[in-house]
Amino acid sequence: MMISRLIRPLAAAAWCLTPCLAAEPMRPAFHYTSPVNWLNDPNGLVWHDGEYHLFFQYNPHGDIWGHMSWGHAISRDLLNWEHMPVAIPEKDGIMAFSGCAVVDVANTSGFGKDDVAPLVAIYTGHREGIQDQRLAYSTDKGRTWTMYEGNPVLDIGIADFRDPKVFWHEPTKRWVMAVALSLERKIAFYSSQNLKDWKPLSHFGPVGSVKGIWECPDLFEVPVEGTDRKRWMLTVNLGDAAPAGGSGAQYFTGTFDGQTFTADPLPPTPAAEPISSGKVIADFERSGYKGWEIEGEAFGTRPSRGTEDGQNPVGGYLGSGLVNSYGKGDAPTGRMTSPEFTLSGGFLNFLVGGGASPERLAVNLLVDGKVVHTATGRKSEELRWVAWPVAEFKGRTARIQLVDEESGEWGHLLFDHAVLSDKPARTPIENANWVDYGPDFYAAVTYSNAPLVDGRPTWLAWMSNWKYAVATPTSPWRSAMTLPRTISLRMEGGRARLIQHPIDQLEKLRREPIRMSRLSIQEANKRLEDVRGTRFDMRLRIDPGGAEEVGIKLRVGGGQETLVGWSRASGEVFVDRTKSGNVDFHPDFSGKHGGAVTLQDGMVELRIITDDCSVEVFADGGAVCITDLIFPSASADGIEFYAKSGKPQIVAAEIYPLHPPEK
């Protein structure tokens, strides 16, 4: 692989982050980054002798993927990190892919000496056409590492067999490995008495989300809130097709008997709301655009019959026709405006797909010539339902406007089946349990041997997405880790649901808070007029008061803003980064990402953590999490509440500015 530029290898250093923040405004203050170069998946998360070890996929030679080795850092609190030398390097043309590390307390491997329990890393060796599992070990608290001379310890002769996670299973007195058969969408389980000799146990999958390849599994026990019970949880990371597009993670709860993981039933797939009783405004089943005003060349002269030449497969539309502005590729631009119609019912439902740009690539609802609603695609050729509430405009004349002013990549719009109905339409999603609904949470793994917080394991993930990771606009480093989170399960309707919270150590970074109680949006924003910053820990409780949408704008300034809000029409909490700053470095970056929540007592409750280039949202008591990277200008540092219609109230707010960890 060509490396764009060479950068000095990572050296051992207690590297102080704080002085670099001014010179490198995108570098986060309390999310882990390497001083230089590329990193991705966290590896070998293990606690030993008072230290948290973070290993990670690392390129010692440049800021793009390649020459994969294990970088290394150590912390006592998961916030302050000491950077260490490369632990496991690429050697003899074999890259060190992802894996895990364990404390071999009983020295089953024989690697220990002088009564010192060894740290043993189990990782994937990668070379062209073959992936196998290998060992390295340390007897000096992880400072130096020796590759096992008997490597590989597990080789089944295939190219996509990777990312082992190993743990000691006390009931059977043996080590258990979960490892991905990536292209088969399966997890294989093996056992060993000594970490060197492995025997097959069973397979799990394919089940749940199978559109993307399976990677980076983890299997561990999780406490069930309000009980003294635990459930086993298997996490599987996906290379593509997660809810926000691109890479992401799903989980399964169930039982593990030392041989086989048996999953609990997945949640039922939600069905689309019936819309046949509504009034159809346009379905594009005829040969032309009868009554529509056409400008430019983007939309052609007649409806499309599906996928156009050179286009990826289009799906999700109804019948045989739809609007597809890819007829001559992404370059042409234009507009379409419908005949006038009278608004009735509670919702205007329609299907939309294609690119994502609410200003240049949009579906608009015009009432009295003014835009009252706007929607765009999600950079997907799969059309999804959008439901606009229109009860307040009942009896008024309206038109639908389709806009394609984007001529670059993803510069096309898909539109179909506009219908007025008393019910909002919903798009079924893939039948899976999702760990995070944002685009930037991948390869999550738990800490081995770590102290539990009220029985809860701790994990973290790579904070990026394979769709655009190599292009993120940072230097001389590229990519960061998420904030570590503690995890538990909550029983809801007989289903075990994943709950995540930021680690308690974050509270050490808090400064004096801004507190509010029972204020209108206008009153709350007066309190925020002089508040500036990029790093916050916020707890918000908002009464929507009939609002169509309500939330908070972050990193406001110079036309930039990142929205964290709740939408009545979709029932989702979301992060909208379409105007968050630098969004043009890759066509898949800009977007709006959300997950459905259940309001408690009718209130929107949010915890929001912001760092210099990230937003992490915890909603529904930690059941819905959204992680998004953002790259705003340093001067975009304002915050303000906002609402669309209604009379919302800020019932309670605590906004803590955060300072960098003290060295």
Secondary structure, 3 states (H helix, E strand, C coil): CCCCCCCCCCCCECCCCCCHHHHCCCCCCCCCCCCCEEEEEEEEEEEECCEEEEEEEECCCCCCCCCCEEEEEEECCCCCCEEEEEEECCECCEEEEEEEEEECCCCCCCCCECCECCEEEEEEEEECCEEEEEEEEECCCCCCCEECCCCCCECCCCCCEEEEEEEEEHHHCEEEEEEEEHHHCEEEEEEECCCCCCEEEEEECCCCCCCCCEEEEEEEEEEECCCCCEEEEEEEEECCCCCCCCCEEEEEEEEECCCCEEECCCCCCCCCCCCCCCEEEECCCCCCCCCCEEEECCCCCCCECCCCCCCCCCECCCCCCEEECCCCCCCCCEEEECCCEECCCCEEEEEEEECCECCCEEEEEEECCEEEEEECCCCEEEEEEEEEECHHHCCCEEEEEEEECCCCCCCCEEEEEEEEECCCCCCCCCCCEECCCCCCCEEEEECECCCCECCECEEEEECCCCCCHHHCCCCCEECCECCCEEEEEEEECCEEEEEEEECHHHHHHECCCEEEEEEEHHHHHHHCCCCECCCEEEEEEEECCCCCEEEEEEEEECCEEEEEEEECCCCEEEEEEEECCCCCCCCCCCCEEEEECCCECCEEEEEEEEECCEEEEEEHHHCEEEEEECCCCCCCCEEEEEEECCCCEEEEEEEEEECCCCC
